Amino acid sequence: MKARVLGVLSVLSLLLVLVISNVILTSSSRELTQELQINRVASLNRIALVAYDAAVDGDSTVLQREMDTYSGLYGEGIVVRLQRETLRSGALDENRPDVADALARASLNLSDTTLDPVTPFGSGTEVISRSIGSANQVLGEVVLEVNLDVARQKLLCRWLVVGLAAAAFAALLLLGAARVTGWVLRPVLRLNEAVTELKETGRTGRLPEDGPPELRELSRSFSTMADAVSESIESQRQLIADASHQLRNPIGALRLRIDLLLLELDRERELEAGAGVLAELERVEEILDGVLRLAVAEHRAFEGSTRAALSPADGSKVPAINPFPVLQEEVERAQPAAQRAGSAVILATDENPEAEIACNPTELAQMIGELLTNAIKYAAGATITAAVRTEAGHTVIEIADHGPGLAADQLAAATTRFWRAPGHSGIRGSGMGMTIVDKLAEANGGRLVLGEQFPHGLRVRLEFDRIHVSPGSGTRP
């Protein structure tokens, strides 16, 4: 934006300088032309007056002397054509086309005393002429050569002065335009950065109030709005966490009472009803537990994005770990549940010392455990493979199964809160597992990628930037 605004102002400034320079130079040319014309017309009239006396007296001696004196002084030729003779001075020849034309016009009693505007890069001379005698009787013609070189030299000097002044003025205008542009757009750029920061982190610092009055007011309004949005986001997040945490106690007490009530029931129908109530209570507990874990995951993701936006270098404080031991431990932990579901969990790769990532180990274990649990739950009886791979600067933790999988449109919705595939409605779950994994991956600088497994099934990948270990140093750049 700054380049565009500065470009427009620069073009306008240059146009202004060009217009002003053109006005000054045109006025200067007109002034020099008029000055030269007045001077030469006066000389022409004086020569014509002397020529008139010579035509009347029949003696051209004085006239020739005047003409020679003028030509010697100014270097300009004169041609006087009388009825009896033609007098010349300087190098002017009456046979020259422009001179002949001027003599012809003057013989018709037409005076031609107007000079064309002087230009600094022209060349040659011009002629002015008039008749000798009265309006009723033409006794002769006078043609005066006008040398424009001196006027051209003066005009060229003025052009140079005006050009230098125009360049200095243009530089001053461009500098002023740059300062004005910066003064006006600086609050806009800060506002744009604040909007981006608010979008990524949910909070932003208070904007300084500078620039034009309208932008200062806009900065104040945005700061007020950003504070309100940040407080609202934090309040909502805290409300979800607090509500989930506080509800666990009364639900726990309710579960205890239901357990005691089941001990008192002896009829089969009563026991079935009590078991149904207990199952629903367990479902509520599972949902509340998922909401609480999701709130924690979202808070971690929020903290991670805030840290990355405000101080990207802080990412080095996250411990560097090899994910293979964590994956191996979670696979072993998932084996009993897999056996009960008729599934097989296979660790498909060996440990790779170069596959290091910056991730919280506890949260990595939580993500892998959630993915394995999902695979066992929704791909019962299938083979589940777990692997750690390095590819193109990334370390990838992959959990794949050969179960029913998800359709392409369902893959995009799988990380949505409380979303469950239509084919899984009969399987117990809260619909928050993938959302929790997605948020925890984001909090640790990774990302969750869902895809199809060939020929059928689901492939889930956790992708992290790989940390390269310097050989023999043990340090990480």
N, C-alpha and C positions, 0 to 999 in steps of 0.2 A: 504494500500500500504506500509506504514511504517513497519508493522509487517512482510509482505512478504519479503521486501528488507532486513530488519534486520535479518530475519531468514536465508536467503541465505548467507549473510555475516558471520553470526555466524557459520553456518555449514562449510564454507570455512576456517574460522579462526581456528575452532577446528581440521579440517583435517590437516591444516598446522602445528598446535602444535603437533598433533599425529605423523606426518611424521618426524618432527625434533626430537621429543623425541625418536622415534624408531631408527633413525640414531645414535643418541648419545648413547643409551643403547646398540645397536648392536656393535658399535665401542668399548664401554667400555668392553663388554663381550669378544670380540675378543682380546682386549689388555691384560686383565687378563689371558685369556687362554694361549696366547703366552708367557707371562711372566712366568707362572707356568710351561709350557712345556719346555722352555729353561732351567730353573733351574733344573727340574727333569731329563731331558736328560743328563745334565752335570753330575749329581750324578750317573745316570745309567752307563754312560761311565767310570766314575772313578771306580765304583764297578766292572765293566767288566774287566778293566785293572788289578785290584788287583786279580780278579778271574783267569785271564790268567796266572799271575805269580804263583798262587797256583796250577793251573793245570800242569804247566811246572815243578815246583819244587816238587810237591807232598805233600806240606805242606799247610794246609788250616787254620792254626791258625790265621795268620794276617787277612785273609779274614773274618773269623768269628768275630774277634774283630771289624773290620771296619763295618761289617753289624750290629752288636749289637749297636755300637755307633750311627750309622745313625738312626736306629729304635728308640733308646732312645731319640734322639734329635728331630726327626720330627714325631714320632708316626706312622711311615709307615713301613709295613713289606717288606721283601726281600726274594726271593727264588733264590738260585744258584744251578743249577744242573750240576755237573761235571761227568766225566766218571766213577769215583770211588765212589762218594758219592753225597748227596744232602744236602745243608746247608740252614738253615732257621733262620730268625730273625723277631721279632714282632709277630703279630697274623696271618700272611699270611700262607695259607695252599695250598700246590701244588695240592691238589685234588679238589680245588674249580674250577668250570667249566671254568670261564674266565681265571684263572691262568693256568689250564691244556691246554687250547687252545693256550694261549700265549707261553707256553713252546714248544708246538708242532710246532708252526710257527717258533719260534727261532731256533729249531733243523734243520729246513730246510733253515737256514741262511737268514730268513726273519725278518727284524727289524720292530717293531711296536711301534713307538714313538710319534704317533699323538693322542692328547686328543680331545674329543668332546667339543664344546663350553660350557662354564660354564653358568649355569642358577641359578637364586637366590633361586628357590624353589625346587631344586633337592635334592637327598640324595644318600648315598653310596660312594664308591671309584671306581677308575679306575686303570688299570694296563698298564704299558709300558714294552717292552721287547726287547732284542737283543741277538745275539749269541756271544759266546766267541771263539776267535781264529781268523783265517784268512779266506780269501775268499775261499781257497781250502780245509781247514780243520776246522771243528767245534769241539771245545774241550768242549763245555758246553753252558748252556743258563742262562740268568739272567732276572728275572721278578721283577719289582719294583712297589710297591703299591703307588698310588698317592691319598692323602687325599685332597678333594676339598672344605672342609667346610670353611676354611679361605677365599678362593677366593669367595665362595658364599656369605659370610658375607660382604665382601667388595663390591661385586656387588649389594647386597640388599641395602646397605647404599647409593650407587650411584643412585639406582632406586628411593629411597625416596627423595634424593636431586633433581634429575631430575623431579620427580613428582611434588614436591612443586614449583620448578621453572616453570614447564609447566602450573600449575594451575594459578600462578601469571601472566605468559605471556598470557594465554588464557583470564583471566579477563581483562588484559590491552587491548588485541585485541578487546574483546567484547565492552569495554567502548569506544574505538576508533571507532568501527563500529557503535555504537549507535550515537556518536557525528557526524560522517560523514553522516550517514543516515539522521539525523535531519537537518544537514546543507544543504544537497542536496534536501531533500523532503519538507522542510519548505516552499520554494517559490511555489512548486507545490500545496501544500495544500492551501496556501493563494490564489493561482490562481483559484483553484476549488471553494473556498468560494466566490471569486469575481465573477466568472461566475454564480453561483447560485444567488447571490445578484443582478447581472445585469439582470438575467432572471426574477426575481420576482419583482424588483423595477424599472428597467430601468436605474439605475445608480449605481455606485460603487465608493469607495474611491480609491485613487492612491496607487498602490502596492509599498511596500518598495523594494528597489533594493539590494538584498543580495543573497547569494548562489553562485554557479559556474557562470562563465561569460556568458555561454549560457542561463541560467535561468534568469540572470539579464537582458539580452537583451530581453528575452521573456516577462518579467514583464514590461519593458518599452513599448514594442510593444502593450501589452494588455491594459495598461493604456491609451495609445494614442487611441487605437481602442474603448475602453469603453467610453472615453470622446466624441469621434465622434458619437458613437451610441446614447448616452444620449442626446447630442445636437440635433441629427436628430429626435429622438422621440419627444422631447419637442418642436422642431420647427414644426413638422407635427401636433402635437396636438394643438399648438397655432394657426397655420395657419387655421385649421378647425374651431376653435372657432372664430377667428377674421373674417374669411370669412363669416361664418353664421351670425355673429353679424352685419357686415357691409352691408350685402345684405338686411337686414331687412328694412333699411331706404329707398333705392330706390324702393323696392317692395311695401313698404307702400305708397310711393308717386305715384307709378304706379296704385295702387288700388284706390287711391283718384281720379286720372284722369279718370279711367274707370267708377267710380261711377258718376262723373260729365258728362261723355260722355253718360251714360245710361239715364241721365235726358234729354238729348237733342234728343234722339232717340224716334221716334213715331210709326214707322212701326213694325209690329209683327216680321218679319224676322230679322230686325235689332236688335230688343230687344233680340231675341233668340241667335243671334250671340254674342251679348254683354254679355249675361248671361253665355254662354259657355266660353268666355274669362275669365270672373270673376271666374268661377268654377276652371279653370286651374290655375289661379293666387292663389286662395285659396289653391289648392293642393301644389303649390310651397311653399307657406307660411307654410303649415303644414310640408312639408319635411324639410325646413330650420329650423323650430322650433324644429323638432325632432333631426336634426343633432346637433343643438346647445345644446339641453338637453343631447344628447348622449355624446357630447364632455365634458360637465360638469360632467356627470356620470363617464366617463372613467378617467377623471382627479381625481375625488374623489376616485375611485378604486385604481388608481396609488398611491395616497397619503396614502390610508389605507394600501396597501401592503408594502410601504416603511416604514411606522411607525411600522408595525408588524415585519418586517425583522430587522430593526435597533434597536428598543427599544420596545420589546413586552409588557413591563409593562405599556406603555403609553395607552394601551387599557382601563385602568381604568379611564381615563379622559373623555371618552364618557359617556354622561348622561345615567343613568339607568331609564327606563320608563316601564310602563305597557302598552302594545300595544292595550288593549281593548278599551280605550276611543278614540284612533286614529281610530281604525277600525269602531267603532260605528259612529263617525262623518263622515267618508267617505261613509259609507252605507247610512246615511241620505242624504248626498250630491248627491249620485247616484240615489236616488229614482225617481226624476222627469224624468231623461233620461230612466230609466228602464220602467216606466209607458208608455212613448211614444213608446218604442219598444215592449210593450206587455209582458215584463218580470216582475218577482217578485224577489226582493233582500231580503233575510231573514238573520237576525243575529241569528245564531244557538246556540250560547253559551252565558253564563253569565260571568261577570267579575271574574277573578281569581287573587287574590293578589300575588300569588307566581309566576305568569307568567311574570317575569320581564326580560328585555333584555337591552343590551347596544347598543343603536341605536339613530341616529339623528331623532327627532320627525318629522321634516319637510320632510326629505327624506323618512321616513317610510310612511307618508301620501301620498307622491308622488308615492311610489311603490304600495300601496294598491289602490289608485285612478286609476292608470294605469291598474291594473289587473281587477278591476271592470268595467272599460270602455271597455276593451277587451271582457270581458264576455258578457256585454250588447250588444256590437256591433256584435259579431260573434255567439251568442247564443240567438238571438231574439226570444221572446215568451217562453223562458225556465225559469225554477226556478233556481235562483243563491243563494247559501248559503255561508255565511262568518262566520268563527269561529276562536277562539284562543284556542289552546290546549297545554298541557304540556305532554311530553313523553320522557322517557329515557335521562333525562338531557337536553332536548331541549324544546324551546318554538316554536310552529308552528302556523303560520298564514295561514289559508287555504281558498282559494276561489274556489268553485266548481260549475259547471253548468251541466245541462242535455241537452246540445246542441249537435251538430254533432261531436265535439271533433276533435282529430287529430290521424292519424295513428302512429304506433310505430316509423317508420323511420322519420316521420315529427316532432315528439317530440324532437328528438336530434338536428334538424335544426332550431327549433323555436326561439332560442336565437341568431341566425346569423343576422347580419345587413342586413336590406332591404329584409329579407326573408318573403314571404307570401305563405300561403297554396294555392295550385291550385284551391281549391273550394271557396276561398275567393276573387278571382280576381275582382268580381263585387262589393265588399264592399270597401268603401273608407278607405284608411289607408296608412301609410308610411313604415311599416315593421320594425320599430325600437323600438316599445313599450317594448317587452320582453327583448331586448338587454339592454335597459335603466334600467329596473328592475333588471336584472342580475348583471349589473355593480354596481348599488347602493347597492344591497345586499352584494356584495363582499366588497364594501367600508366600510360596517358596520359590517363585520365579519360574515355575514350570507351566505346563498346560496339559489338559486332558483331551485326548483325541479318540473318538469312537469310530470304528470302521467294521466292515463285513469280513468275516473269515471264510476262506475258500475251503470246501464248496458251500458250506453253510456254517452259521455260528456268528459269534461276536468277538471282535478283537479290540481290546482297550489298551491304550498306550499312555504312559506318563512320560512326557518329554522334558528334559532338563538340559541346560547348557553344560557341556562337559568342561571340567577343570583340568588343564594340562599340568602335569607335574614335571618340574625341571629335572633332567637326569642328574642323579648324584647330589642334588641340593636339598631335596625335600621341600622346597618352597614352591608356592603357587603364585604365578604372576597375576 
